[in-house]
Amino acid sequence: MPKAKTHKGMAKRFKVTGSGKKASHRSANRGHILGKKSGKRKRHLRNGGIVAGANARMIVEALRPGT
């Protein structure tokens, strides 16, 4: 049977939280073209978010190798 591998695309975008049941992510729209966005908008985009529920389960499974 082949080895189970970490999904590298997800590994670059998500990080599993300490409990191992949720995933954290960075806010979108923060990469470039920041001159036209207001300071308030950019300030609120600094904080990432948490993925919970069924989506988090899929992400955690994709990031867990060898199970």
mmJSON file of the N, C-alpha and C atoms, coordinates in Angstrom:
{"data_MODEL":{"atom_site":{
"group_PDB":["ATOM","ATOM","ATOM","ATOM","ATOM","ATOM","ATOM","ATOM","ATOM","ATOM","ATOM","ATOM","ATOM","ATOM","ATOM","ATOM","ATOM","ATOM","ATOM","ATOM","ATOM","ATOM","ATOM","ATOM","ATOM","ATOM","ATOM","ATOM","ATOM","ATOM","ATOM","ATOM","ATOM","ATOM","ATOM","ATOM","ATOM","ATOM","ATOM","ATOM","ATOM","ATOM","ATOM","ATOM","ATOM","ATOM","ATOM","ATOM","ATOM","ATOM","ATOM","ATOM","ATOM","ATOM","ATOM","ATOM","ATOM","ATOM","ATOM","ATOM","ATOM","ATOM","ATOM","ATOM","ATOM","ATOM","ATOM","ATOM","ATOM","ATOM","ATOM","ATOM","ATOM","ATOM","ATOM","ATOM","ATOM","ATOM","ATOM","ATOM","ATOM","ATOM","ATOM","ATOM","ATOM","ATOM","ATOM","ATOM","ATOM","ATOM","ATOM","ATOM","ATOM","ATOM","ATOM","ATOM","ATOM","ATOM","ATOM","ATOM","ATOM","ATOM","ATOM","ATOM","ATOM","ATOM","ATOM","ATOM","ATOM","ATOM","ATOM","ATOM","ATOM","ATOM","ATOM","ATOM","ATOM","ATOM","ATOM","ATOM","ATOM","ATOM","ATOM","ATOM","ATOM","ATOM","ATOM","ATOM","ATOM","ATOM","ATOM","ATOM","ATOM","ATOM","ATOM","ATOM","ATOM","ATOM","ATOM","ATOM","ATOM","ATOM","ATOM","ATOM","ATOM","ATOM","ATOM","ATOM","ATOM","ATOM","ATOM","ATOM","ATOM","ATOM","ATOM","ATOM","ATOM","ATOM","ATOM","ATOM","ATOM","ATOM","ATOM","ATOM","ATOM","ATOM","ATOM","ATOM","ATOM","ATOM","ATOM","ATOM","ATOM","ATOM","ATOM","ATOM","ATOM","ATOM","ATOM","ATOM","ATOM","ATOM","ATOM","ATOM","ATOM","ATOM","ATOM","ATOM","ATOM","ATOM","ATOM","ATOM","ATOM","ATOM","ATOM","ATOM","ATOM","ATOM","ATOM","ATOM","ATOM"],
"id":[1,2,3,4,5,6,7,8,9,10,11,12,13,14,15,16,17,18,19,20,21,22,23,24,25,26,27,28,29,30,31,32,33,34,35,36,37,38,39,40,41,42,43,44,45,46,47,48,49,50,51,52,53,54,55,56,57,58,59,60,61,62,63,64,65,66,67,68,69,70,71,72,73,74,75,76,77,78,79,80,81,82,83,84,85,86,87,88,89,90,91,92,93,94,95,96,97,98,99,100,101,102,103,104,105,106,107,108,109,110,111,112,113,114,115,116,117,118,119,120,121,122,123,124,125,126,127,128,129,130,131,132,133,134,135,136,137,138,139,140,141,142,143,144,145,146,147,148,149,150,151,152,153,154,155,156,157,158,159,160,161,162,163,164,165,166,167,168,169,170,171,172,173,174,175,176,177,178,179,180,181,182,183,184,185,186,187,188,189,190,191,192,193,194,195,196,197,198,199,200,201],
"type_symbol":["N","C","C","N","C","C","N","C","C","N","C","C","N","C","C","N","C","C","N","C","C","N","C","C","N","C","C","N","C","C","N","C","C","N","C","C","N","C","C","N","C","C","N","C","C","N","C","C","N","C","C","N","C","C","N","C","C","N","C","C","N","C","C","N","C","C","N","C","C","N","C","C","N","C","C","N","C","C","N","C","C","N","C","C","N","C","C","N","C","C","N","C","C","N","C","C","N","C","C","N","C","C","N","C","C","N","C","C","N","C","C","N","C","C","N","C","C","N","C","C","N","C","C","N","C","C","N","C","C","N","C","C","N","C","C","N","C","C","N","C","C","N","C","C","N","C","C","N","C","C","N","C","C","N","C","C","N","C","C","N","C","C","N","C","C","N","C","C","N","C","C","N","C","C","N","C","C","N","C","C","N","C","C","N","C","C","N","C","C","N","C","C","N","C","C","N","C","C","N","C","C"],
"label_atom_id":["N","CA","C","N","CA","C","N","CA","C","N","CA","C","N","CA","C","N","CA","C","N","CA","C","N","CA","C","N","CA","C","N","CA","C","N","CA","C","N","CA","C","N","CA","C","N","CA","C","N","CA","C","N","CA","C","N","CA","C","N","CA","C","N","CA","C","N","CA","C","N","CA","C","N","CA","C","N","CA","C","N","CA","C","N","CA","C","N","CA","C","N","CA","C","N","CA","C","N","CA","C","N","CA","C","N","CA","C","N","CA","C","N","CA","C","N","CA","C","N","CA","C","N","CA","C","N","CA","C","N","CA","C","N","CA","C","N","CA","C","N","CA","C","N","CA","C","N","CA","C","N","CA","C","N","CA","C","N","CA","C","N","CA","C","N","CA","C","N","CA","C","N","CA","C","N","CA","C","N","CA","C","N","CA","C","N","CA","C","N","CA","C","N","CA","C","N","CA","C","N","CA","C","N","CA","C","N","CA","C","N","CA","C","N","CA","C","N","CA","C","N","CA","C","N","CA","C","N","CA","C","N","CA","C"],
"label_alt_id":[null,null,null,null,null,null,null,null,null,null,null,null,null,null,null,null,null,null,null,null,null,null,null,null,null,null,null,null,null,null,null,null,null,null,null,null,null,null,null,null,null,null,null,null,null,null,null,null,null,null,null,null,null,null,null,null,null,null,null,null,null,null,null,null,null,null,null,null,null,null,null,null,null,null,null,null,null,null,null,null,null,null,null,null,null,null,null,null,null,null,null,null,null,null,null,null,null,null,null,null,null,null,null,null,null,null,null,null,null,null,null,null,null,null,null,null,null,null,null,null,null,null,null,null,null,null,null,null,null,null,null,null,null,null,null,null,null,null,null,null,null,null,null,null,null,null,null,null,null,null,null,null,null,null,null,null,null,null,null,null,null,null,null,null,null,null,null,null,null,null,null,null,null,null,null,null,null,null,null,null,null,null,null,null,null,null,null,null,null,null,null,null,null,null,null,null,null,null,null,null,null],
"label_comp_id":["MET","MET","MET","PRO","PRO","PRO","LYS","LYS","LYS","ALA","ALA","ALA","LYS","LYS","LYS","THR","THR","THR","HIS","HIS","HIS","LYS","LYS","LYS","GLY","GLY","GLY","MET","MET","MET","ALA","ALA","ALA","LYS","LYS","LYS","ARG","ARG","ARG","PHE","PHE","PHE","LYS","LYS","LYS","VAL","VAL","VAL","THR","THR","THR","GLY","GLY","GLY","SER","SER","SER","GLY","GLY","GLY","LYS","LYS","LYS","LYS","LYS","LYS","ALA","ALA","ALA","SER","SER","SER","HIS","HIS","HIS","ARG","ARG","ARG","SER","SER","SER","ALA","ALA","ALA","ASN","ASN","ASN","ARG","ARG","ARG","GLY","GLY","GLY","HIS","HIS","HIS","ILE","ILE","ILE","LEU","LEU","LEU","GLY","GLY","GLY","LYS","LYS","LYS","LYS","LYS","LYS","SER","SER","SER","GLY","GLY","GLY","LYS","LYS","LYS","ARG","ARG","ARG","LYS","LYS","LYS","ARG","ARG","ARG","HIS","HIS","HIS","LEU","LEU","LEU","ARG","ARG","ARG","ASN","ASN","ASN","GLY","GLY","GLY","GLY","GLY","GLY","ILE","ILE","ILE","VAL","VAL","VAL","ALA","ALA","ALA","GLY","GLY","GLY","ALA","ALA","ALA","ASN","ASN","ASN","ALA","ALA","ALA","ARG","ARG","ARG","MET","MET","MET","ILE","ILE","ILE","VAL","VAL","VAL","GLU","GLU","GLU","ALA","ALA","ALA","LEU","LEU","LEU","ARG","ARG","ARG","PRO","PRO","PRO","GLY","GLY","GLY","THR","THR","THR"],
"label_asym_id":["A","A","A","A","A","A","A","A","A","A","A","A","A","A","A","A","A","A","A","A","A","A","A","A","A","A","A","A","A","A","A","A","A","A","A","A","A","A","A","A","A","A","A","A","A","A","A","A","A","A","A","A","A","A","A","A","A","A","A","A","A","A","A","A","A","A","A","A","A","A","A","A","A","A","A","A","A","A","A","A","A","A","A","A","A","A","A","A","A","A","A","A","A","A","A","A","A","A","A","A","A","A","A","A","A","A","A","A","A","A","A","A","A","A","A","A","A","A","A","A","A","A","A","A","A","A","A","A","A","A","A","A","A","A","A","A","A","A","A","A","A","A","A","A","A","A","A","A","A","A","A","A","A","A","A","A","A","A","A","A","A","A","A","A","A","A","A","A","A","A","A","A","A","A","A","A","A","A","A","A","A","A","A","A","A","A","A","A","A","A","A","A","A","A","A","A","A","A","A","A","A"],
"label_entity_id":["1","1","1","1","1","1","1","1","1","1","1","1","1","1","1","1","1","1","1","1","1","1","1","1","1","1","1","1","1","1","1","1","1","1","1","1","1","1","1","1","1","1","1","1","1","1","1","1","1","1","1","1","1","1","1","1","1","1","1","1","1","1","1","1","1","1","1","1","1","1","1","1","1","1","1","1","1","1","1","1","1","1","1","1","1","1","1","1","1","1","1","1","1","1","1","1","1","1","1","1","1","1","1","1","1","1","1","1","1","1","1","1","1","1","1","1","1","1","1","1","1","1","1","1","1","1","1","1","1","1","1","1","1","1","1","1","1","1","1","1","1","1","1","1","1","1","1","1","1","1","1","1","1","1","1","1","1","1","1","1","1","1","1","1","1","1","1","1","1","1","1","1","1","1","1","1","1","1","1","1","1","1","1","1","1","1","1","1","1","1","1","1","1","1","1","1","1","1","1","1","1"],
"label_seq_id":[1,1,1,2,2,2,3,3,3,4,4,4,5,5,5,6,6,6,7,7,7,8,8,8,9,9,9,10,10,10,11,11,11,12,12,12,13,13,13,14,14,14,15,15,15,16,16,16,17,17,17,18,18,18,19,19,19,20,20,20,21,21,21,22,22,22,23,23,23,24,24,24,25,25,25,26,26,26,27,27,27,28,28,28,29,29,29,30,30,30,31,31,31,32,32,32,33,33,33,34,34,34,35,35,35,36,36,36,37,37,37,38,38,38,39,39,39,40,40,40,41,41,41,42,42,42,43,43,43,44,44,44,45,45,45,46,46,46,47,47,47,48,48,48,49,49,49,50,50,50,51,51,51,52,52,52,53,53,53,54,54,54,55,55,55,56,56,56,57,57,57,58,58,58,59,59,59,60,60,60,61,61,61,62,62,62,63,63,63,64,64,64,65,65,65,66,66,66,67,67,67],
"pdbx_PDB_ins_code":[null,null,null,null,null,null,null,null,null,null,null,null,null,null,null,null,null,null,null,null,null,null,null,null,null,null,null,null,null,null,null,null,null,null,null,null,null,null,null,null,null,null,null,null,null,null,null,null,null,null,null,null,null,null,null,null,null,null,null,null,null,null,null,null,null,null,null,null,null,null,null,null,null,null,null,null,null,null,null,null,null,null,null,null,null,null,null,null,null,null,null,null,null,null,null,null,null,null,null,null,null,null,null,null,null,null,null,null,null,null,null,null,null,null,null,null,null,null,null,null,null,null,null,null,null,null,null,null,null,null,null,null,null,null,null,null,null,null,null,null,null,null,null,null,null,null,null,null,null,null,null,null,null,null,null,null,null,null,null,null,null,null,null,null,null,null,null,null,null,null,null,null,null,null,null,null,null,null,null,null,null,null,null,null,null,null,null,null,null,null,null,null,null,null,null,null,null,null,null,null,null],
"Cartn_x":[0.843,0.0,0.89,0.562,1.407,1.286,2.303,2.299,1.226,0.625,-0.276,0.575,0.287,1.099,0.277,0.962,0.347,-0.013,-1.194,-1.606,-0.866,0.142,1.036,0.341,-0.679,-1.407,-2.138,-2.716,-3.409,-2.422,-1.275,-0.28,0.223,0.219,0.667,-0.404,-1.642,-2.744,-3.373,-3.239,-3.898,-2.91,-3.25,-2.455,-3.446,-3.192,-4.092,-3.883,-4.978,-4.886,-4.413,-4.194,-3.66,-4.539,-5.86,-6.774,-6.743,-6.295,-6.252,-7.582,-8.586,-9.922,-10.319,-9.583,-9.895,-8.661,-8.87,-7.765,-7.815,-6.648,-6.583,-6.149,-6.561,-6.201,-5.954,-5.256,-4.968,-6.12,-6.377,-7.444,-7.093,-8.095,-7.906,-7.837,-7.454,-7.371,-6.301,-5.245,-4.202,-2.854,-2.821,-1.556,-0.969,-1.788,-1.286,-2.428,-2.136,-3.099,-3.688,-2.791,-3.245,-3.44,-2.96,-3.051,-4.469,-5.352,-6.734,-7.62,-7.119,-7.922,-7.716,-8.775,-8.694,-7.892,-7.41,-6.647,-7.483,-8.747,-9.637,-9.796,-9.961,-10.141,-8.888,-7.715,-6.456,-6.219,-6.588,-6.421,-7.26,-8.479,-9.35,-8.902,-8.21,-7.728,-6.47,-5.839,-4.627,-4.924,-6.069,-6.428,-6.903,-6.451,-6.911,-8.254,-8.617,-9.874,-9.686,-10.757,-10.748,-11.795,-11.418,-12.356,-12.776,-14.079,-14.585,-15.61,-15.995,-17.043,-16.529,-17.39,-17.074,-15.897,-15.799,-14.668,-13.359,-13.36,-12.142,-11.731,-12.682,-12.354,-11.657,-12.142,-11.505,-10.09,-9.903,-8.58,-7.613,-8.055,-7.191,-6.788,-7.719,-7.398,-6.382,-6.502,-5.565,-4.173,-4.098,-2.809,-2.155,-2.888,-2.35,-1.807,-0.512,0.023,-0.02,-0.084,0.111,-1.036,-2.284,-3.413,-4.417],
"Cartn_y":[-1.184,0.0,1.249,2.279,3.467,4.282,5.096,5.946,7.017,7.371,8.518,9.776,10.766,11.973,13.179,14.141,15.414,16.146,16.758,17.548,18.881,19.065,20.213,21.541,21.534,22.772,23.254,22.325,22.691,23.048,22.386,22.661,24.095,24.69,26.064,27.067,26.635,27.552,27.408,26.25,25.993,25.452,25.658,25.111,24.523,23.31,22.658,23.278,23.546,24.164,23.137,23.582,22.728,21.551,21.741,20.635,19.557,19.925,18.973,18.795,19.584,19.433,20.61,21.717,22.901,23.307,24.196,24.666,26.185,26.818,28.264,28.615,29.795,30.251,31.745,32.229,33.643,34.277,35.561,36.256,36.443,36.363,36.613,38.12,38.517,39.922,40.71,40.048,40.725,40.618,40.041,39.768,40.927,41.641,42.729,43.672,44.756,45.825,46.371,46.774,47.232,48.748,49.459,50.917,51.436,50.744,51.215,50.771,49.899,49.412,50.336,50.572,51.485,50.855,51.71,51.234,50.328,50.679,49.872,48.474,48.428,47.133,46.265,46.875,46.126,45.69,46.542,46.216,45.001,44.952,43.809,42.545,42.695,41.526,40.923,41.651,41.121,39.825,39.765,38.572,37.484,36.279,35.148,34.668,33.463,32.894,31.448,30.881,29.482,28.737,27.572,26.704,25.623,25.43,24.401,23.556,22.458,21.607,20.649,20.348,19.344,19.766,21.06,21.528,21.33,21.582,21.406,19.942,19.038,17.601,17.21,17.717,17.405,17.964,19.181,19.809,19.039,18.699,17.988,16.631,15.94,14.636,14.791,15.86,16.065,16.428,17.029,17.451,16.366,15.287,14.25,13.098,12.927,11.795,10.499,9.391,8.096,7.536,8.026,7.392,6.872],
"Cartn_z":[0.0,0.0,0.0,-0.802,-0.836,0.459,0.698,1.889,1.771,2.9,2.941,3.044,2.227,2.213,2.641,3.241,3.594,2.309,2.267,1.11,1.18,0.324,0.43,0.151,-0.713,-0.977,0.261,1.009,2.244,3.343,3.353,4.392,4.316,3.106,2.942,3.363,3.451,3.714,5.087,5.713,6.995,8.014,9.285,10.382,11.381,11.836,12.789,14.16,14.873,16.189,17.217,18.419,19.47,19.81,19.726,20.044,18.965,17.769,16.663,15.964,16.348,15.761,14.88,14.988,14.194,13.391,12.419,11.588,11.527,11.559,11.434,10.025,9.555,8.216,8.236,7.224,7.062,6.287,6.533,5.818,4.355,3.502,2.077,1.828,0.626,0.19,0.929,1.369,2.121,1.416,0.211,-0.446,-1.22,-1.973,-2.809,-3.119,-3.857,-4.164,-2.858,-1.95,-0.638,-0.591,-1.614,-1.598,-1.634,-2.327,-2.457,-1.301,-0.445,0.686,1.878,2.611,3.745,4.877,5.765,6.911,7.797,7.964,8.798,8.212,6.891,6.227,6.38,6.17,6.29,7.729,8.673,10.091,10.472,9.976,10.282,9.565,8.441,7.702,8.327,9.264,9.902,10.643,11.276,12.055,11.114,11.347,10.551,11.068,10.702,11.142,11.538,12.062,12.489,11.673,11.169,10.46,11.451,11.603,12.511,11.773,12.368,11.802,10.754,9.764,8.746,7.884,7.565,6.763,7.502,8.802,9.593,9.611,9.691,9.691,8.4,7.257,5.976,5.92,6.417,6.394,7.283,8.497,9.442,8.872,8.223,7.623,6.499,5.701,4.6,5.093,6.297,6.831,7.687,7.981,8.845,7.999,7.948,7.174,7.981,7.284,7.913,8.703,8.486,9.175,8.177],
"occupancy":[1.0,1.0,1.0,1.0,1.0,1.0,1.0,1.0,1.0,1.0,1.0,1.0,1.0,1.0,1.0,1.0,1.0,1.0,1.0,1.0,1.0,1.0,1.0,1.0,1.0,1.0,1.0,1.0,1.0,1.0,1.0,1.0,1.0,1.0,1.0,1.0,1.0,1.0,1.0,1.0,1.0,1.0,1.0,1.0,1.0,1.0,1.0,1.0,1.0,1.0,1.0,1.0,1.0,1.0,1.0,1.0,1.0,1.0,1.0,1.0,1.0,1.0,1.0,1.0,1.0,1.0,1.0,1.0,1.0,1.0,1.0,1.0,1.0,1.0,1.0,1.0,1.0,1.0,1.0,1.0,1.0,1.0,1.0,1.0,1.0,1.0,1.0,1.0,1.0,1.0,1.0,1.0,1.0,1.0,1.0,1.0,1.0,1.0,1.0,1.0,1.0,1.0,1.0,1.0,1.0,1.0,1.0,1.0,1.0,1.0,1.0,1.0,1.0,1.0,1.0,1.0,1.0,1.0,1.0,1.0,1.0,1.0,1.0,1.0,1.0,1.0,1.0,1.0,1.0,1.0,1.0,1.0,1.0,1.0,1.0,1.0,1.0,1.0,1.0,1.0,1.0,1.0,1.0,1.0,1.0,1.0,1.0,1.0,1.0,1.0,1.0,1.0,1.0,1.0,1.0,1.0,1.0,1.0,1.0,1.0,1.0,1.0,1.0,1.0,1.0,1.0,1.0,1.0,1.0,1.0,1.0,1.0,1.0,1.0,1.0,1.0,1.0,1.0,1.0,1.0,1.0,1.0,1.0,1.0,1.0,1.0,1.0,1.0,1.0,1.0,1.0,1.0,1.0,1.0,1.0,1.0,1.0,1.0,1.0,1.0,1.0],
"B_iso_or_equiv":[0.0,0.0,0.0,0.0,0.0,0.0,0.0,0.0,0.0,0.0,0.0,0.0,0.0,0.0,0.0,0.0,0.0,0.0,0.0,0.0,0.0,0.0,0.0,0.0,0.0,0.0,0.0,0.0,0.0,0.0,0.0,0.0,0.0,0.0,0.0,0.0,0.0,0.0,0.0,0.0,0.0,0.0,0.0,0.0,0.0,0.0,0.0,0.0,0.0,0.0,0.0,0.0,0.0,0.0,0.0,0.0,0.0,0.0,0.0,0.0,0.0,0.0,0.0,0.0,0.0,0.0,0.0,0.0,0.0,0.0,0.0,0.0,0.0,0.0,0.0,0.0,0.0,0.0,0.0,0.0,0.0,0.0,0.0,0.0,0.0,0.0,0.0,0.0,0.0,0.0,0.0,0.0,0.0,0.0,0.0,0.0,0.0,0.0,0.0,0.0,0.0,0.0,0.0,0.0,0.0,0.0,0.0,0.0,0.0,0.0,0.0,0.0,0.0,0.0,0.0,0.0,0.0,0.0,0.0,0.0,0.0,0.0,0.0,0.0,0.0,0.0,0.0,0.0,0.0,0.0,0.0,0.0,0.0,0.0,0.0,0.0,0.0,0.0,0.0,0.0,0.0,0.0,0.0,0.0,0.0,0.0,0.0,0.0,0.0,0.0,0.0,0.0,0.0,0.0,0.0,0.0,0.0,0.0,0.0,0.0,0.0,0.0,0.0,0.0,0.0,0.0,0.0,0.0,0.0,0.0,0.0,0.0,0.0,0.0,0.0,0.0,0.0,0.0,0.0,0.0,0.0,0.0,0.0,0.0,0.0,0.0,0.0,0.0,0.0,0.0,0.0,0.0,0.0,0.0,0.0,0.0,0.0,0.0,0.0,0.0,0.0],
"pdbx_formal_charge":[null,null,null,null,null,null,null,null,null,null,null,null,null,null,null,null,null,null,null,null,null,null,null,null,null,null,null,null,null,null,null,null,null,null,null,null,null,null,null,null,null,null,null,null,null,null,null,null,null,null,null,null,null,null,null,null,null,null,null,null,null,null,null,null,null,null,null,null,null,null,null,null,null,null,null,null,null,null,null,null,null,null,null,null,null,null,null,null,null,null,null,null,null,null,null,null,null,null,null,null,null,null,null,null,null,null,null,null,null,null,null,null,null,null,null,null,null,null,null,null,null,null,null,null,null,null,null,null,null,null,null,null,null,null,null,null,null,null,null,null,null,null,null,null,null,null,null,null,null,null,null,null,null,null,null,null,null,null,null,null,null,null,null,null,null,null,null,null,null,null,null,null,null,null,null,null,null,null,null,null,null,null,null,null,null,null,null,null,null,null,null,null,null,null,null,null,null,null,null,null,null],
"auth_seq_id":[1,1,1,2,2,2,3,3,3,4,4,4,5,5,5,6,6,6,7,7,7,8,8,8,9,9,9,10,10,10,11,11,11,12,12,12,13,13,13,14,14,14,15,15,15,16,16,16,17,17,17,18,18,18,19,19,19,20,20,20,21,21,21,22,22,22,23,23,23,24,24,24,25,25,25,26,26,26,27,27,27,28,28,28,29,29,29,30,30,30,31,31,31,32,32,32,33,33,33,34,34,34,35,35,35,36,36,36,37,37,37,38,38,38,39,39,39,40,40,40,41,41,41,42,42,42,43,43,43,44,44,44,45,45,45,46,46,46,47,47,47,48,48,48,49,49,49,50,50,50,51,51,51,52,52,52,53,53,53,54,54,54,55,55,55,56,56,56,57,57,57,58,58,58,59,59,59,60,60,60,61,61,61,62,62,62,63,63,63,64,64,64,65,65,65,66,66,66,67,67,67],
"auth_comp_id":["MET","MET","MET","PRO","PRO","PRO","LYS","LYS","LYS","ALA","ALA","ALA","LYS","LYS","LYS","THR","THR","THR","HIS","HIS","HIS","LYS","LYS","LYS","GLY","GLY","GLY","MET","MET","MET","ALA","ALA","ALA","LYS","LYS","LYS","ARG","ARG","ARG","PHE","PHE","PHE","LYS","LYS","LYS","VAL","VAL","VAL","THR","THR","THR","GLY","GLY","GLY","SER","SER","SER","GLY","GLY","GLY","LYS","LYS","LYS","LYS","LYS","LYS","ALA","ALA","ALA","SER","SER","SER","HIS","HIS","HIS","ARG","ARG","ARG","SER","SER","SER","ALA","ALA","ALA","ASN","ASN","ASN","ARG","ARG","ARG","GLY","GLY","GLY","HIS","HIS","HIS","ILE","ILE","ILE","LEU","LEU","LEU","GLY","GLY","GLY","LYS","LYS","LYS","LYS","LYS","LYS","SER","SER","SER","GLY","GLY","GLY","LYS","LYS","LYS","ARG","ARG","ARG","LYS","LYS","LYS","ARG","ARG","ARG","HIS","HIS","HIS","LEU","LEU","LEU","ARG","ARG","ARG","ASN","ASN","ASN","GLY","GLY","GLY","GLY","GLY","GLY","ILE","ILE","ILE","VAL","VAL","VAL","ALA","ALA","ALA","GLY","GLY","GLY","ALA","ALA","ALA","ASN","ASN","ASN","ALA","ALA","ALA","ARG","ARG","ARG","MET","MET","MET","ILE","ILE","ILE","VAL","VAL","VAL","GLU","GLU","GLU","ALA","ALA","ALA","LEU","LEU","LEU","ARG","ARG","ARG","PRO","PRO","PRO","GLY","GLY","GLY","THR","THR","THR"],
"auth_asym_id":["A","A","A","A","A","A","A","A","A","A","A","A","A","A","A","A","A","A","A","A","A","A","A","A","A","A","A","A","A","A","A","A","A","A","A","A","A","A","A","A","A","A","A","A","A","A","A","A","A","A","A","A","A","A","A","A","A","A","A","A","A","A","A","A","A","A","A","A","A","A","A","A","A","A","A","A","A","A","A","A","A","A","A","A","A","A","A","A","A","A","A","A","A","A","A","A","A","A","A","A","A","A","A","A","A","A","A","A","A","A","A","A","A","A","A","A","A","A","A","A","A","A","A","A","A","A","A","A","A","A","A","A","A","A","A","A","A","A","A","A","A","A","A","A","A","A","A","A","A","A","A","A","A","A","A","A","A","A","A","A","A","A","A","A","A","A","A","A","A","A","A","A","A","A","A","A","A","A","A","A","A","A","A","A","A","A","A","A","A","A","A","A","A","A","A","A","A","A","A","A","A"],
"auth_atom_id":["N","CA","C","N","CA","C","N","CA","C","N","CA","C","N","CA","C","N","CA","C","N","CA","C","N","CA","C","N","CA","C","N","CA","C","N","CA","C","N","CA","C","N","CA","C","N","CA","C","N","CA","C","N","CA","C","N","CA","C","N","CA","C","N","CA","C","N","CA","C","N","CA","C","N","CA","C","N","CA","C","N","CA","C","N","CA","C","N","CA","C","N","CA","C","N","CA","C","N","CA","C","N","CA","C","N","CA","C","N","CA","C","N","CA","C","N","CA","C","N","CA","C","N","CA","C","N","CA","C","N","CA","C","N","CA","C","N","CA","C","N","CA","C","N","CA","C","N","CA","C","N","CA","C","N","CA","C","N","CA","C","N","CA","C","N","CA","C","N","CA","C","N","CA","C","N","CA","C","N","CA","C","N","CA","C","N","CA","C","N","CA","C","N","CA","C","N","CA","C","N","CA","C","N","CA","C","N","CA","C","N","CA","C","N","CA","C","N","CA","C","N","CA","C","N","CA","C","N","CA","C","N","CA","C"],
"pdbx_PDB_model_num":[1,1,1,1,1,1,1,1,1,1,1,1,1,1,1,1,1,1,1,1,1,1,1,1,1,1,1,1,1,1,1,1,1,1,1,1,1,1,1,1,1,1,1,1,1,1,1,1,1,1,1,1,1,1,1,1,1,1,1,1,1,1,1,1,1,1,1,1,1,1,1,1,1,1,1,1,1,1,1,1,1,1,1,1,1,1,1,1,1,1,1,1,1,1,1,1,1,1,1,1,1,1,1,1,1,1,1,1,1,1,1,1,1,1,1,1,1,1,1,1,1,1,1,1,1,1,1,1,1,1,1,1,1,1,1,1,1,1,1,1,1,1,1,1,1,1,1,1,1,1,1,1,1,1,1,1,1,1,1,1,1,1,1,1,1,1,1,1,1,1,1,1,1,1,1,1,1,1,1,1,1,1,1,1,1,1,1,1,1,1,1,1,1,1,1,1,1,1,1,1,1]
}}}
